[in-house]
Each structure stands twice: as C-alpha cells, then as structure tokens.
C-alpha cells in the first residue's frame, strides 16, 4: 500500500463516519430543535437584550459551522473513494 493509498483509505473511513452522523436521526433532531429554539429566542428578545441576541446569533452560527464541517468531511470521503477506484483501475 502506498502512502497515497493509505491517506485515501483514511479519508474514506472518516467520510463514512461523517455520513453516518448526518444520517443519524438524533443528530438531525438535535440540530433542528436547537436551531429552532435559538431562532425563536432571538426573535422574541426585547430591544434591551442585545447581548442575549449576540449570544444566540453566535450559537446559530456554531451549529451551522459544525454541520458544514461534517458535510465537508463526508464529501471528502466520497471524493477519496473515487480516487481509490481510479487507482485500482490502473493496476
């Protein structure tokens, strides 16, 4: 096994785990419930609660960043699998 093949296999494994997280019902529910709760609290905050709105905004952004990262790892794994398939075709 070459270094490149080992790296690609590692990326495929990480991608599979990330894809599994994205398909997980509890993850999907948690993300949806938290995002909805944060948005509802943000919208219902009063004019004098600027600090609270700022915290909620950042919480929403963090949720989105976590989801985007997991999606990125899953996509990288898919691309690594394509590269591995091509590598094996050449052999």
N, C-alpha and C positions, 0 to 999 in steps of 0.2 A: 504494500500500500504506500503510495506516495504521500508526501506532506499535504499536497493539494487535495488529494482524495480524502485524507483524514479530516482536513478542515471542512470540506464539503459535507462529509458524513455528520460532523458535529453540528453544522448549520441545519441540516435536515432534521436531526434529533431535536434541536431547540425549536425549530419551526413546528414540528409535530406537537410538542408540548404547548406552544403558544396557541396553535389552532384548537387544541383540546380545551384550553381555558376559554377561548372565545365562544366555543360551542356549549360551555357549561351553563346549565340553567340558573344555578345560584349566582354565578358571576353576572349573567345578563340581568337577572332580577335586581341584584345589589346595585349595579351601575345605574339601572333605570330608576330605582327607588331613591337612591341618593341624589341623583341629578334632579329629579322632580322635586324632592324636598328642598334642595338648595335653591332652586329657581323660585319655588313658592315663597320661601322665606325672604328671598331677595325682593320679590315683587311686593310683598306685604310689609316690608320695612318702612319705617317712618323717615321723614326728612332729617331728623336728628341722629340717625343711626348710620352715619357714613362709614364708620369703622366696621360695623357688622356687615354692611353691603360689600365692603372691600374684602373681608374675610370670605364671604360667600362666593364672590366672583373668583377669588383665587382657588377656592375648593372646587368649583366647577371646572376651572382650567386644569387643575391637577388631575381630576377624573378623566378629562379628555386626553391629557398627555399620557396617562397610563394606558388607556385604551389604544391610542395611536402607536405607542411603543410595542405593545403586544401584537398589534396588527402588522407592524413592520417586521418583527421577528418571524411571524408566520409567513409573510410574503418572501422574506429572505430564504427561508427553508424551502419554499416551493421553487424558487429560482435555483437554489443549490441542487435540488433533486433533478431539475432539467439538465444542469451542467454534469451531474454524475451520470445520467443516462447517456449524454453525448460522449462522455469519457469512455463508457463501457462499449458503445457502438464502434469506437475507433480501435478497440483492442481485438 
